[in-house]
Amino acid sequence: LKKYWSRMDPDADTPQNELINELNFRIKFSSSNFKELKTDGWKTDRGRIYIVYGQPKSISNEQNPQTFVKRETWVYPSGDVFVFEDNSFGRYYLINGIF
């Protein structure tokens, strides 16, 4: 495991591994910002996407025109788009694809 993270270090000349630091930041951010009901933020669909992809370029909120439930769309510079819908109980589920 140590060798793996050492190989993944983007700047071996620094004492810290920037990739691990970023990963830890994303997990902490997800835990505190995407908590849903009794589910830790890092275990939610939005939290898991944030951990893997990072901060989206844009987030838009709207209503699904067919079901009238809240919808949140995340767009990334890579062109990846993730759409989450609120199940009316404060829990957002990824609705466009599998993660």
DAJOLIN-V477505 format. One line per field, one symbol per residue. phi: phi as a letter, one per 40 degrees, with the letter a starting at -180 (. if undefined). psi: psi as a letter, one per 30 degrees, with the letter a starting at -180 (. if undefined). A space follows every 10 residues. Layout:
BEGIN
phi->???
psi->???
END
This chain:
BEGIN
phi->.ccdcccccc accccbcccc cccccccccc ccbbcbfbcd dccccccccc ccbgcccabb babcccbgcc bbbbbbdcgc bbbbbccgbg bcbcbbhbb
psi->eeeefeefjf jfflfljeee eeeeeeeeee effgkjcgkk effleeeeee eefaklelkk kakkfefglk kkkkklfffk kkkkkkgggg kkkkfiak.
END
